[in-house]
Amino acid sequence: MLGYVETTTTNKLQDYDQWPIGIAAASDGRLFASYTRGDYRYTLGVIVNETAEEPYPSLDLNLPISQLNTSWNGISFGSGNSSAFISVQALYITPQSNATGRPETLWALDTGRPTIHNSQGDPSMPYAQPGGPKLVAISLANDTIYQTFTFPPTVHYPDSYLNDLRFDLRPNVTGTSGQGIAYLVDSSDEGRPGFIMLDLGTGESWRRLTQDRSVLRGFNDVPSYVGRPFYFEQLGQPIRWQQEGLDGIQITPDGERIFYSPLSTKRLYSIPTANLRERDSNPTAELSAHSNVSDHGQRGGNANGFEGDSNGLVYQLMPEYNAVYFYDSTPNGNGKTNAFVRDPRILWPDGASIGADGYIYLNINQLFDQVSSTLFVSPCYDIDADTFCRLIGTLVLIRGRILARS
């Protein structure tokens, strides 16, 4: 069972210049973080000590701020540069694979859509153009890029937003070239969210479940964070509701099913991965995908990013409740969502990564309140008497050991 012990000491944590989104823990103990671009010097970094990161793999591979966007007839677009990082949203690490010949790999998902500011300082997000949105494979053996995938405009739309990713690298997966497949999230605030699949052997990509009810944002959803109702307020724009659709995603250990949900709904869904892998050459592929979505009911709140372990547990990051919940996807599960850990410091957990050391790492980026200059929080609850909390740059990483199931 899991237990916790509340502590009472209060710490003052300093915020730094960049707000983390993605996080990934490598087998050698390195931690990587991504930062969606505005005026940040780099968008992908490796953590070098408890208060600093540095560009990764190098500063040269992080596109300079002056080159992040362009315009055409007064319409702003993100850069179409496919050889340097523009705005990395999500990270994921896959282990070395003898079957595919891949080294341990850090995968970086680049949206190609940086935040830009007008002369009054009001932010906006330009449309994507082909070449900018991409999936980049970096060998952790030598810290070099060895593969880059881009997407045609029929798969990644100008208003698409690449948000998260999972992989199945088994060579015998049906409907693939045998070199593995990536399942990507398009969370599109503009209203066309869905899944994008990418064959890692051929580079072919396709979509599924675009605008299905299960991937759409909750209608006029008003969550609460730290006791305050939340509306989306941004300079130069009218106050509105959270627009983001499909967000968290996790594949089961056997690769047969993907669990997912939009950010602004309380429901958990899943679909057989075979439906997502079906190509458009099958005229009923989209109809079959829609009809095979499973609704697992409410889970007790809105969820952001997901993570999963080898036991088949799907961890859901719950920003409304400063918590992480889990759902048992195996036949031993009882259909309930369960509490894993809650802590006052878990102020909008945005990404999670389970490391080779058996710990789950979370980044805490306070996304709902990024105008704050300082933050007063309480330290961790104790998870199986072995919790480790630290501040790394803008990251507060809550490290709690994943317990084996009895």
N, C-alpha and C positions, 0 to 999 in steps of 0.2 A: 504494500500500500504506500501511498504518498502522504507525507505529513509536512507541516510547516510550523515554525516558531516565529512569532512576531518580535521584532526588535524596535527600539524607540529612539535611537540616536538620529539626529537630523544633520544632513550634510548639505552644503551649498556647492552646487556643481556649475562650473563655468561653461558657457556655450562658446564654440569656436566659429569660424567663418563659414564652414560648409555643413550642410545638413545631409546625413547619410540616408540612402535608400536601400541598396543591396548589400548583402554580406555573404561571405563564403569562407569556410575554414578548411585549409589544406591539411594533408596528412603529415606534413613536416611541421605543423604548428603555426604556419603563417595565416594571418587573417587579412582578407581583402574587403574593401568597401567601395561602393560607387556613390556618386553624387550627381543628381540631375543638374544640368548646366544652366546657369544664368551668367554671372560674371566670375565664376570660379576658374582658377588657373588650370585645373585638371578635373576629370570626371571619373577616373578610375585610379585607386590608390592601394598601396599595401601599408599595413600598420607596422611601424618600426619601433614604437615604444608606447607607453601608456598615455602620452599626450600628443603624439605626432604621427602623421602618415606622410608618404611621399608618392609622387606619380608612378604609375605602373602601366606597362613594362618600362616606360620612359616618358619624360615630359614631351618629347618629340611626337609620340604617338597619341597624345591628347591635343586635339586641334586647337590652335590659338583662338582666344575669344573673338578676335577681329574677323575670323573666318567661319564662325558658327552658322551664319545665315546669309541669305541673299534676298533679292526681291525681283519681281517681274511685274511690270505695269502696276506698281503700287501694292502688290500682294506679296507678303513675306513668306519665304520658304526656308526651311533648314538646309544646311549644306548637303550636297550630294556626294561628298567625299567618302569613298568606301575604304580608304586606307588609313584613316585616323579616327579616333573616338570623338563623337560630337556630344552625346548626352546619354551616358550609360545608366539604365534603370535597374537592371537585375543582373545577378551573378549566380552561377551554379558550378560546382566542381564534380566531375565524374572521375572515377578511379582509372588507373591504368587498365587497358583492355587488351589481352592477348588475342582475342577473337577478331577485333577490328584493327589491331596494331596501333591504337591510340595511346599516347602517354597520359598520365594524370593531367587533366585539362581544366583550366579555368575558362568557362564560357561567359562572355560578356554580351549582354543584349542591349544594343544601342538603338534608342528611339529615333534618332535623327531629327528630333524636335526640341531644340533648346528654348529656354525662356529668354525673351528679348524685352527691351524697355524702350519706350518712346522718349521724346525730349522732356516730357513731364515726369518721367520715371515710372509710368504705368506699365505693368508687365503684360505680356501676351505670349502665346505659343504659335509659332509659324507652322504652316503645313509642311509635311514631309515630301521630299522628292526622291525618286529612285537613286539608290546608292548610299543614301544617308542611313536609313534604317537597316540594321544588319546584325548578324550573329557572328561573333568572332571567337575562334578557338585559340587559346594560349597554352603552350606546353609549360607545365610547371617544372619540368626537368631542366629547361634552359631559358625560360622566361622570354620566349619568342612566339610571335603569331605564326601559326602554321596553316590556318584555313579561315576564310571569310565567306559568308553567305549573304547575298542580298536578295531582294524580293521584287517581282514584277508588280506594276501598278494594279493589276487585276487581283492581286492577293493582298498586298499592303496598300491601302488607300491613302490619299493625302491626309485624311483626318484619322488614320489609325494611330494607335499608341501601344507599342510593345511593352508589356508590363512584367511578365514572369515567364518561366521556362522549366520544363522537365524533359528527361531523356529516357529512352529505352535503347540500349546498345546491344541487345541480344541479336546474334546474326540470323536467327531463324524467325524473326518477327514477320508475319504475313503482310503482304502489301508493301514491302520495302526492298531496297537493294541489298540488304544484309549488312550494311555499314552503320545501321542505327537510325533512329528517328528522333526529332525534337518536336515537342508539343509546346507551342507558344501562345501566350495570352495577348489578345488585342482588346484593351480596355476602353478604347475610344470614347472620350467624353462627348464627342459630337453625335454619338448615337448609333454606331455600327460595330458594337463589340462582337467578339466571337473567338474561335480558335484558328490558329494557323499551324499547319503541320509542315515539316521540312525533312525531306529524305537526305541524310548526311552523306550518302554515297553519290547521288545524282544531282543534288542541289535543287530538285523540283520541290515546289511548295504549293499548298492549296488551303482552302478555308472550309470550316464546318461550323454549324450552329450560329451563323451570323444573325443577330437580332432574335434569336430564340428567347422565349420568356425567361428562361433560366439564366441567361447571361446579361439581361438588361438591368439597369439601375432601378432601385426602389423608387416608386413614384413619390416625389416631394418628401423624401425621407429626412427627418430631423433627429440625428443622434445627439447624445449628450456626452461631453467629455469634462472630467473633473467638476462635475456638477453644473455644467453650463450647456444649454441648448446650442447646437452648432449649425450655423449657416455659412455658406461659402462667401467670404468677403475678400475682394481683391481690388486694389487701387484701379480706378478708371473703369470699373465694371459695376453693374447693379448687383445687389445682394441676391444670391440664389441658393438653390439646394445643391448638395453634392451630386455631381454628374457622372461619376465613374461607374462603369459597368463591371463586367467580369474582372476578377482580381486574383484571389487565391487559387492555387492549383496544386494537386499532389497526385502522383501515380502510385498505385499499389505495388508492393514488392514483386508480385508476379507479372507486372506490366499489363494486366488485363483490364484495369478500370482506372479512370481518372475522377477524382473528387474536386469540386470547384464551387465557387460562389461569387456573386458580385459583392463589391464593398458595402453597398448601401441596402442590403437585404439581410434578413435574419435566417435564411434558409440555406441548407446544404444540399447540393446536387451531385450526381455522378453520371458517367456514361461509359459504356465499354469502349476501350481504345480502338477496337476493330472498326467501330463506326466512324471514328475520326480518321482512320487510315484509309478508308474507302475513297477512291479517286472519282473525279467527275466523269470518267468514262462509264461509270455506272449511273444511269439516269435517275435512279431512285436513292442515291447515296445520301442526299440531304434530307429527304423525307424519312429515311430509316434512322438517321441520326436524331432527328427531332422526336421520333416516336420511341426511342430507346433511352431517353433521359429519365433518370430515377430521382425523385424528390424524397429526400431523407428527413424532411420536416424542419421545424425551427430548432435552432441551437442555443437560443438565449441572448442573442445580440448580433450586431454587425461584426464581420471578420475581415481582416486585411490579408496579409500574406499567410501561406501555409508552409508546413514542413512535414516530413514523415520519417518513420524509423523502420528497421527491419522486422519489427513485430507487427507491422501493418497499422500502426496508430497514425492518424492524420491530425497533426497539431495545427490549431487555428488561432491566429493572433487576434486578440479581442481588445481593440483600443478603447471601447466604451467602459470596460471594466478593469483596465490595467491588468490584464490577465492573458493566460494561454489556456485554451480548452483542447480536448482531444476527442476524436471519434474512432472507435475500433472498427476497422473495415473488414476484419476477418469474420469467419463463421462463428467465432466465439463472442463477437460483439452483441450487445443487447439492444442496439438501435438508439441508444442514448448518447448525447453529448456530455462529456465529463470534464470536471475542473482538473487542470494540471498544476498551475501555479498562479498566484495573484500577488502583486507587489505594488505599492504606491509609486515606485519608480518606473513602472512599465507604462510610460506616457506615450502612447501610440507606438506600439511595436510594429515595425514596418517590414523587417526581414528576419529570417531565421536560417540557421545552418547547423546541422549536426556534424561535429568533428569526429576524427578518428579516435579521439580520447574518450568518446562516449558522452560528451556534453552537448547540450543545445545552446547555441549562441544567438542572442537577439540583439538587434540594434533598436535603439529608442530615439526617435527623432522629433517628438513633439510636433508632429505635422500640423495639428490643429491650432498651434499657438506659436508660430515661428517668428513672431515679432518680439518675443521675450528676449531680454538680454541676459538674464540669470534665472535660475530655477532652484527652488528649495524643495527637496524631496526626502523621503525616508528611505533607509537602506533595505536590503533584500529580506524577504522571508527566507527561511531555511528549507531547502529541498533535500530530503534524506540526509540532513545534517552535513551537507557538503556543498554549500553554495559559495560562489565566488563572484563578486561584483567589482567592476572596474570601469573607469571612464577612459575611453580611448578617443582622443580628438573630440568629435561631436557624438561619439558612440558611448552609450552606457550598455555594457554587455552583461546580461544576466546569464550565468553559466550554471545550469543545474543538471546533475547526472540523470541520464535516462535509465530507469530501473528495469531490470529484466522482469518479465511477467511470470509469475509463479503458476 
